[in-house]
Amino acid sequence: MSAFLSGLRAFHAVAAAGSFTRAAKARGVSQPTLSAQVRGLEQTHDVQLFDRVGRAARLTALGQSLFVITTRLIAAEDEAADLLAATRTLRRGHLRIAADSASHVMPGLARFRAAHPAVTFSLSIGNSSDVLDQVMNFSADVAVTARQITDPRTHTILLRRDRLVGFAPAGHALARHRKIPIEALSGEDLVLRERGSVTREVFEGRLAGANVRPGALFEAQSREAVHEAVRAGLGVGVVFDSEFRAGQGLRKIAITGADLDVAEYAVCLEERRRIPLLRAFLDALAAAPPTRLSRGGSARSPSE
């Protein structure tokens, strides 16, 4: 292995860990050895890749740019190792999954885990924009998201369809109805996810299309926070039907008069779709045929 490649790998380990100590421990080498490799890379090219502050190692602007490149490099090395080791037996490996909803990814993940118990995985939850960015910058192997992407660099499969529903505390005036027209939300305070989420994007678009102006808007950073805010009386919440958590005084409300159906997709980079580990996971996600909720969600007719 050349000193240049050794230096790049050492740099990447430190950048990912945030310190020389943690990186050395993760790689199973001494800290002086790791420091010497990074220092050699910096001295050879007369650059500074880290600002060393105490035990922390903060990336310089140049270091941040190089980290993007080494992330792709390490991912490519992992792919090559998987191919050469014939990992279609799936006796080892690690899968990085990014999803905008835990409820949408868990069934497929459970099927995959049952079939391949030796494979490890990590799961990060964020909004749709975040999880797609993770796939594009090689931070995740696959994204499960409600945002469809048409980038030719990606491979996308349809998993299922879900529907946005409202919900409110049992004592709320709208909670007396099992379904309401979207116009009934005029002047009502709403609790929605942050900008960048498909829930927020779709619902605000449908409100505008119906010329409905809600009252105050409370922004929550997670679905759990949406539920807690609604429970606290901050407004009517909006989530996917599959994400609604009944109980603790909350009532689901179907919303009519607007197209609130949203599809869920699995997305990976086209160049990586044939990696055995990734292909097996995509197959597990797609094992069940896509289903579509009725126009009224799972709610029944109202008792007016």
PyMOL commands that set and color helices and strands:
alter all, ss='L'
color gray80, all
select helices_A, chain A and resi 3-17+20-27+31-45+61-84+87-89+102-115+128-136+173-176+182-185+198-209+223-231+241-243+270-272+276-285
alter helices_A, ss='H'
color red, helices_A
select strands_A, chain A and resi 50-53+56-59+94-99+120-125+142-145+154-169+179-181+190-193+217-220+236-240+250-256+261-269
alter strands_A, ss='S'
color yellow, strands_A
deselect
rebuild
show_as cartoon
